[in-house]
């Protein structure tokens, strides 16, 4: 028993260290780009990050959430077969996108940087799927090694090299290291799970009917997921449209700092609670409701603590950036920090609805959030600039949080689905 306890504590410490590293590295990379490249490059990098995040949602058609939710109870053979079909489909879509991008690059003399970004999309897509899979299978150490390779390890290698050799201070070099990190995470998953029946799964004929059936079953989740990711990343494109690339770079820097804290909340609270909430739903509505209350309270106080700590760290590092324009909008920084903190709580509410299989109402709230976000951004950006961007997010997710809390706790206890 003492040995098991010691092993559990060691694993928890290692996971916490990896999560902290991911947060710090993304934080540090944004600062590095702003310091050693320029704010316009930071803006382009921010747009690429958004594209890499949005593409898997569009391509995946919502199937991943159905597969990963069912992975908790599926036999390994059936799970492997589902993954084989899903990943074969997504790989085909990305292959087509690469062909189109290559033709456009050759014919219209477009920058080849987007070909590199599409390849990153492929590995980030599979890597994120693997993270969700391992988390739902209650293999948190393996899941966080995956996240560490994709979000930290390559940055720890890239930044020292780029500081030492200025030839690496470019977006193509940065994206090349990013690709290496993402590819290594996917390769590690397959190397450590060779015992899964991959060969048997690929030996069977490809069933297009399984794809169409899963897409049909995933439709509500797809609309919800698409709305969710749009509400998360649409702001940077609107900021670029209304304020220009340099202010978009400042906005992305502020957003990156706030997002670093949000990501740590997600990894330390949301991802760990997700499989527990799924199991609690199967155990009964009352147990799910009780666990949901604890989960939302924990999310709130962890968000506040990490937000203040991250904001304080940014103030300490601010002089190192040597970019006076970044310090000209610091009230907007705190507004954005508060806005993404509010979004954490709203996202926790969405997870409660998802794990209770209340997909329809979750989808409605997600669609509403992106509509409100776009309207608020378009209304406030021309009037308030960066302050408008932060205010739009805060107003949107304050309203969405209240709505989701009412849906979760105001209904009769015996009701678990809309």
C-alpha positions as CSV (number, residue, x, y, z in Angstrom):
1,X,0.0,0.0,0.0
2,X,2.7,2.6,0.8
3,X,4.4,1.7,-2.5
4,X,1.2,2.3,-4.4
5,X,0.6,5.5,-2.6
6,X,4.1,6.7,-3.4
7,X,3.7,5.8,-7.0
8,X,0.5,7.7,-7.2
9,X,2.0,10.8,-5.7
10,X,5.0,10.6,-8.0
11,X,2.7,10.3,-11.1
12,X,0.6,13.2,-10.0
13,X,3.7,15.4,-9.5
14,X,5.1,14.4,-12.9
15,X,1.7,15.2,-14.5
16,X,1.5,18.6,-12.8
17,X,5.1,19.4,-13.9
18,X,4.3,18.6,-17.5
19,X,1.1,20.7,-17.4
20,X,2.9,23.6,-15.9
21,X,5.5,23.2,-18.6
22,X,2.9,23.4,-21.4
23,X,1.4,26.5,-19.9
24,X,4.8,28.2,-19.4
25,X,6.1,27.2,-22.8
26,X,3.1,28.6,-24.7
27,X,3.4,31.7,-22.6
28,X,7.1,31.9,-23.3
29,X,6.8,31.3,-27.0
30,X,4.4,34.2,-27.5
31,X,6.8,36.4,-25.6
32,X,9.7,35.1,-27.6
33,X,8.0,35.8,-30.9
34,X,7.0,39.3,-29.8
35,X,10.6,40.0,-28.6
36,X,12.8,38.4,-31.3
37,X,10.6,38.5,-34.4
38,X,7.9,41.3,-34.5
39,X,4.3,41.9,-33.6
40,X,3.1,41.3,-37.1
41,X,4.8,37.9,-37.1
42,X,3.1,37.3,-33.7
43,X,-0.2,38.1,-35.4
44,X,0.4,35.7,-38.2
45,X,1.4,33.0,-35.7
46,X,-1.8,33.6,-33.8
47,X,-3.8,33.3,-37.0
48,X,-2.0,30.0,-37.7
49,X,-2.7,28.7,-34.2
50,X,-6.4,29.4,-34.8
51,X,-6.4,27.6,-38.1
52,X,-4.7,24.6,-36.6
53,X,-7.3,24.5,-33.9
54,X,-10.3,25.0,-36.2
55,X,-9.4,22.5,-38.9
56,X,-9.7,19.3,-36.8
57,X,-13.2,20.4,-35.8
58,X,-14.3,21.0,-39.4
59,X,-12.7,17.8,-40.7
60,X,-13.7,15.6,-37.8
61,X,-17.4,16.3,-38.3
62,X,-18.0,15.7,-34.6
63,X,-17.2,12.0,-34.8
64,X,-14.3,12.1,-32.3
65,X,-16.5,13.0,-29.4
66,X,-18.9,10.1,-30.0
67,X,-16.0,7.7,-30.4
68,X,-14.1,9.0,-27.3
69,X,-17.2,9.1,-25.1
70,X,-17.9,5.5,-26.0
71,X,-14.3,4.4,-25.6
72,X,-14.8,4.2,-21.8
73,X,-17.0,1.1,-22.3
74,X,-16.0,-0.4,-25.7
75,X,-13.9,-3.6,-26.1
76,X,-10.4,-2.7,-27.4
77,X,-11.0,-4.5,-30.7
78,X,-14.1,-2.5,-31.5
79,X,-12.5,0.7,-30.4
80,X,-9.5,0.1,-32.7
81,X,-11.8,-0.6,-35.6
82,X,-13.7,2.7,-35.0
83,X,-10.4,4.6,-34.8
84,X,-9.2,3.0,-38.0
85,X,-12.3,4.2,-39.9
86,X,-12.3,7.7,-38.4
87,X,-8.6,8.3,-38.9
88,X,-8.6,6.9,-42.4
89,X,-11.4,9.3,-43.3
90,X,-9.7,12.4,-41.8
91,X,-6.3,11.5,-43.4
92,X,-8.1,11.4,-46.8
93,X,-9.6,14.8,-46.3
94,X,-6.2,16.3,-45.3
95,X,-4.5,14.6,-48.3
96,X,-7.0,16.4,-50.5
97,X,-6.4,19.7,-48.8
98,X,-2.6,19.3,-49.3
99,X,-3.1,18.6,-53.0
100,X,-5.2,21.7,-53.4
101,X,-2.7,23.8,-51.4
102,X,0.2,22.6,-53.4
103,X,-1.5,23.4,-56.7
104,X,-2.4,26.9,-55.5
105,X,1.1,27.5,-54.3
106,X,2.5,26.5,-57.7
107,X,0.0,28.3,-59.9
108,X,-0.6,31.5,-57.9
109,X,2.8,31.8,-56.3
110,X,1.3,31.7,-52.8
111,X,3.6,31.3,-49.8
112,X,4.4,27.6,-49.1
113,X,4.1,28.3,-45.4
114,X,0.4,27.2,-45.5
115,X,1.5,23.7,-46.8
116,X,3.6,23.4,-43.6
117,X,0.7,24.6,-41.5
118,X,-1.7,22.0,-43.1
119,X,0.8,19.2,-42.3
120,X,0.9,20.5,-38.7
121,X,-2.9,20.4,-38.7
122,X,-2.8,16.7,-39.5
123,X,-0.6,15.7,-36.6
124,X,-2.3,18.1,-34.2
125,X,-5.6,16.6,-35.1
126,X,-4.4,13.1,-34.4
127,X,-2.5,14.2,-31.3
128,X,-5.6,15.9,-29.8
129,X,-7.6,12.7,-30.6
130,X,-5.0,10.6,-28.8
131,X,-5.1,13.0,-25.8
132,X,-8.8,12.7,-25.5
133,X,-8.7,8.9,-25.9
134,X,-6.0,8.4,-23.3
135,X,-7.8,10.7,-20.9
136,X,-11.1,8.9,-21.2
137,X,-9.3,5.6,-20.8
138,X,-8.0,7.0,-17.5
139,X,-4.4,6.9,-18.6
140,X,-3.5,10.5,-17.5
141,X,0.3,10.0,-17.5
142,X,0.3,8.9,-21.1
143,X,-2.2,11.6,-22.1
144,X,-0.1,14.3,-20.6
145,X,3.1,13.0,-22.2
146,X,1.3,13.5,-25.5
147,X,0.3,17.0,-24.5
148,X,3.9,17.8,-23.3
149,X,5.4,16.7,-26.6
150,X,2.9,18.8,-28.7
151,X,2.8,21.8,-26.5
152,X,6.1,22.1,-24.6
153,X,9.0,19.8,-25.6
154,X,9.6,21.3,-29.0
155,X,9.4,24.8,-27.6
156,X,12.0,24.0,-25.0
157,X,14.3,22.9,-27.9
158,X,13.4,25.7,-30.4
159,X,13.7,28.8,-28.2
160,X,17.3,28.2,-27.0
161,X,18.4,27.4,-30.6
162,X,16.7,30.5,-32.0
163,X,18.3,32.7,-29.3
164,X,21.7,31.2,-30.1
165,X,21.3,31.3,-33.9
166,X,19.3,34.2,-35.4
167,X,18.7,32.2,-38.6
168,X,16.0,30.2,-36.7
169,X,14.1,33.4,-35.8
170,X,11.5,33.0,-38.5
171,X,8.0,31.5,-38.8
172,X,9.1,28.6,-41.1
173,X,11.7,27.5,-38.5
174,X,9.1,27.8,-35.7
175,X,6.5,25.9,-37.6
176,X,9.1,23.2,-38.5
177,X,9.8,22.6,-34.8
178,X,6.1,22.6,-34.0
179,X,5.6,19.9,-36.7
180,X,8.4,17.8,-35.2
181,X,6.8,17.9,-31.7
182,X,3.3,17.0,-33.0
183,X,4.6,14.1,-35.1
184,X,6.6,12.7,-32.2
185,X,3.5,12.6,-30.0
186,X,1.5,10.7,-32.6
187,X,4.4,8.3,-33.3
188,X,4.8,7.6,-29.5
189,X,1.2,6.6,-29.2
190,X,1.4,4.0,-31.9
191,X,4.8,2.7,-30.7
192,X,3.4,2.2,-27.1
193,X,0.2,0.6,-28.3
194,X,1.4,-1.9,-30.8
195,X,-0.5,-4.6,-28.9
196,X,-3.8,-3.1,-30.0
197,X,-5.3,-5.0,-33.0
198,X,-4.4,-2.5,-35.6
199,X,-3.6,-5.1,-38.3
200,X,-6.8,-6.9,-37.8
201,X,-8.8,-3.6,-38.0
202,X,-7.2,-2.7,-41.3
203,X,-7.6,-6.2,-42.7
204,X,-11.4,-5.7,-42.8
205,X,-13.0,-3.8,-45.7
206,X,-13.6,-0.1,-45.1
207,X,-17.2,0.5,-44.2
208,X,-18.4,3.8,-45.6
209,X,-21.7,3.1,-44.0
210,X,-20.1,3.3,-40.5
211,X,-18.7,6.8,-41.4
212,X,-22.1,8.1,-42.6
213,X,-23.9,6.6,-39.6
214,X,-21.4,8.1,-37.2
215,X,-21.6,11.5,-38.9
216,X,-25.4,11.4,-38.6
217,X,-25.2,10.5,-34.9
218,X,-22.6,13.2,-34.4
219,X,-24.5,16.0,-36.1
220,X,-25.6,17.8,-33.0
221,X,-22.2,17.5,-31.4
222,X,-20.5,18.7,-34.6
223,X,-22.6,21.8,-34.7
224,X,-21.9,22.3,-31.0
225,X,-18.1,21.7,-31.4
226,X,-17.9,24.0,-34.5
227,X,-19.7,26.7,-32.6
228,X,-17.4,26.2,-29.6
229,X,-14.2,26.5,-31.5
230,X,-15.5,29.4,-33.6
231,X,-16.3,31.3,-30.4
232,X,-12.8,30.6,-29.1
233,X,-10.9,31.7,-32.2
234,X,-13.1,34.0,-34.3
235,X,-12.1,37.0,-32.2
236,X,-8.5,37.0,-33.5
237,X,-9.7,37.2,-37.1
238,X,-12.1,40.0,-36.3
239,X,-9.4,41.9,-34.4
240,X,-7.1,41.5,-37.5
241,X,-9.9,42.7,-39.8
242,X,-10.8,45.8,-37.7
243,X,-7.5,46.7,-36.0
244,X,-4.7,45.4,-38.3
245,X,-2.0,42.8,-37.9
246,X,0.2,44.7,-35.4
247,X,-2.7,45.2,-32.9
248,X,-3.7,41.6,-33.6
249,X,-0.2,40.6,-32.5
250,X,-0.7,42.5,-29.2
251,X,-4.1,40.9,-28.7
252,X,-2.7,37.5,-29.4
253,X,0.0,38.0,-26.8
254,X,-2.5,39.0,-24.2
255,X,-4.8,36.1,-25.3
256,X,-1.9,33.7,-25.1
257,X,-1.1,34.7,-21.5
258,X,-4.7,34.3,-20.5
259,X,-5.0,31.1,-22.5
260,X,-2.0,29.6,-20.8
261,X,-3.9,29.8,-17.5
262,X,-7.0,28.5,-19.1
263,X,-5.2,25.5,-20.5
264,X,-3.8,24.6,-17.2
265,X,-7.3,24.8,-15.7
266,X,-8.5,22.5,-18.4
267,X,-5.7,20.0,-17.9
268,X,-5.8,20.0,-14.1
269,X,-9.6,20.1,-13.6
270,X,-11.6,19.6,-16.8
271,X,-9.8,16.7,-18.4
272,X,-9.4,14.8,-15.1
273,X,-13.1,15.2,-14.3
274,X,-14.5,14.3,-17.7
275,X,-14.3,10.5,-17.4
276,X,-15.6,10.7,-13.8
277,X,-18.6,12.8,-14.9
278,X,-19.3,10.3,-17.7
279,X,-19.3,7.4,-15.2
280,X,-21.4,9.4,-12.7
281,X,-24.0,9.9,-15.4
282,X,-24.2,6.1,-15.8
283,X,-24.5,5.7,-12.0
284,X,-27.6,8.0,-11.9
285,X,-28.7,11.7,-12.2
286,X,-28.3,12.5,-8.5
287,X,-24.6,11.4,-8.4
288,X,-23.9,13.3,-11.6
289,X,-25.6,16.4,-10.3
290,X,-23.6,16.2,-7.0
291,X,-20.3,15.7,-8.8
292,X,-21.1,18.5,-11.2
293,X,-21.5,21.0,-8.3
294,X,-18.1,20.1,-6.9
295,X,-16.6,20.3,-10.3
296,X,-17.9,23.8,-11.1
297,X,-16.8,25.2,-7.7
298,X,-13.3,23.7,-8.2
299,X,-13.1,25.2,-11.7
300,X,-14.1,28.6,-10.4
301,X,-11.5,28.9,-7.6
302,X,-8.7,27.3,-9.7
303,X,-9.4,29.8,-12.5
304,X,-9.2,32.8,-10.2
305,X,-5.9,31.6,-8.5
306,X,-4.2,30.7,-11.8
307,X,-5.4,33.8,-13.5
308,X,-3.9,36.1,-10.9
309,X,-0.6,34.1,-10.8
310,X,-0.3,34.2,-14.6
311,X,-1.1,37.9,-14.8
312,X,1.5,38.7,-12.2
313,X,4.1,36.7,-14.0
314,X,3.3,38.6,-17.2
315,X,4.0,41.9,-15.4
316,X,7.3,40.6,-14.3
317,X,8.3,39.5,-17.8
318,X,6.9,42.6,-19.6
319,X,10.2,44.6,-19.6
320,X,12.0,41.8,-21.4
321,X,9.8,42.2,-24.4
322,X,11.2,45.6,-25.3
323,X,8.0,46.5,-27.1
324,X,6.6,49.7,-25.7
325,X,3.3,49.3,-27.5
326,X,2.5,46.2,-25.6
327,X,2.4,48.2,-22.3
328,X,0.1,50.8,-23.8
329,X,-3.0,48.5,-23.4
330,X,-2.6,46.8,-20.1
331,X,-6.1,47.4,-18.8
332,X,-7.2,45.5,-21.9
333,X,-4.9,42.7,-20.8
334,X,-6.8,42.3,-17.5
335,X,-10.1,42.5,-19.3
336,X,-9.0,39.6,-21.5
337,X,-7.8,37.6,-18.5
338,X,-11.2,38.0,-16.8
339,X,-13.0,37.2,-20.0
340,X,-11.1,33.9,-20.6
341,X,-11.6,33.1,-16.9
342,X,-15.3,33.5,-17.3
343,X,-15.1,31.3,-20.4
344,X,-13.5,28.5,-18.3
345,X,-16.5,28.4,-16.1
346,X,-18.9,28.4,-19.1
347,X,-16.9,25.5,-20.6
348,X,-17.2,23.6,-17.4
349,X,-20.9,24.0,-17.6
350,X,-20.8,22.7,-21.2
351,X,-18.9,19.6,-20.1
352,X,-21.5,18.9,-17.5
353,X,-24.2,19.0,-20.2
354,X,-22.1,16.9,-22.6
355,X,-21.3,14.1,-20.0
356,X,-25.1,14.0,-19.2
357,X,-25.7,13.4,-22.9
358,X,-27.7,16.6,-23.1
359,X,-26.2,17.3,-26.5
360,X,-29.1,19.2,-28.0
361,X,-29.2,21.9,-25.3
362,X,-25.4,22.1,-25.2
363,X,-25.4,22.7,-28.9
364,X,-28.0,25.5,-28.6
365,X,-25.9,27.3,-26.0
366,X,-22.7,26.9,-28.1
367,X,-24.4,28.2,-31.2
368,X,-25.8,31.1,-29.2
369,X,-22.3,31.9,-27.8
370,X,-20.7,32.2,-31.2
371,X,-23.5,34.4,-32.5
372,X,-23.4,36.7,-29.5
373,X,-19.6,36.8,-29.7
374,X,-19.6,37.9,-33.4
375,X,-22.2,40.5,-32.8
376,X,-20.4,41.8,-29.7
377,X,-17.0,41.9,-31.4
378,X,-18.3,43.7,-34.5
379,X,-20.2,46.2,-32.3
380,X,-17.4,46.9,-29.8
381,X,-14.1,46.6,-31.8
382,X,-14.6,49.7,-33.9
383,X,-15.5,51.8,-30.8
384,X,-13.2,50.4,-28.1
385,X,-10.3,48.7,-29.9
386,X,-8.6,46.0,-27.8
387,X,-10.8,46.9,-24.9
388,X,-13.8,46.0,-27.0
389,X,-12.4,42.6,-27.8
390,X,-12.0,41.7,-24.2
391,X,-15.4,43.2,-23.2
392,X,-17.1,41.2,-26.0
393,X,-15.8,37.9,-24.7
394,X,-16.6,38.8,-21.0
395,X,-20.1,39.8,-21.8
396,X,-20.8,36.8,-24.0
397,X,-19.6,34.2,-21.6
398,X,-21.0,35.8,-18.5
399,X,-24.4,35.4,-20.1
400,X,-23.7,31.8,-21.3
401,X,-22.4,30.8,-17.9
402,X,-25.6,32.0,-16.2
403,X,-27.7,30.1,-18.8
404,X,-25.8,26.8,-18.4
405,X,-25.9,27.0,-14.6
406,X,-29.7,27.4,-14.8
407,X,-29.9,24.4,-17.1
408,X,-27.8,22.3,-14.8
409,X,-29.3,23.1,-11.4
410,X,-32.7,24.7,-11.9
411,X,-34.3,21.6,-13.4
412,X,-36.0,18.9,-11.3
413,X,-33.5,16.4,-9.9
414,X,-35.0,13.5,-11.8
415,X,-34.6,15.2,-15.2
416,X,-31.2,14.3,-16.9
417,X,-32.0,15.1,-20.5
418,X,-33.9,17.9,-22.3
